[in-house]
Amino acid sequence: YFLWRFSMLCSTLDFLTESYTWPLLVYMLMICLYPFTSSCAHTFSTMSAEARHICYFFDYGALSLYSL
């Protein structure tokens, strides 16, 4: 859903030249990124303890970037 909305916004707004749209661009990218990293972390956390720590590190990082 969010990727579809993002693609529709990209076709109507010019993100490269209009600087007032940049916060929206970053917000939409983070909406797409943090669920992906969370699902990868939960998927690959069963491989090993080291993989679990690395995956959840990226998961917490993406979540903290989204919460800014």
C-alpha positions, 0 to 999 in steps of 0.5 A: 500500500505504501509503495503504491502511494509513494509511486503515485506521489512521485508521479505528481510531485517533483521531489528533486527540485522542490525542497519543501517535499523532501520531508515527505520523501524521507517520511515515505521512505521510512514508512517503507523501510522499517517494516521491511527491516523488522520482517527481515529481523524476525525472519533471520533471527532464528539462524544464530545468536550473532545473526539475531543481534545483527538483525535486531540492531538494524531493526532498532535502527530503522525504528529509531529513524522512523520515530524521528 
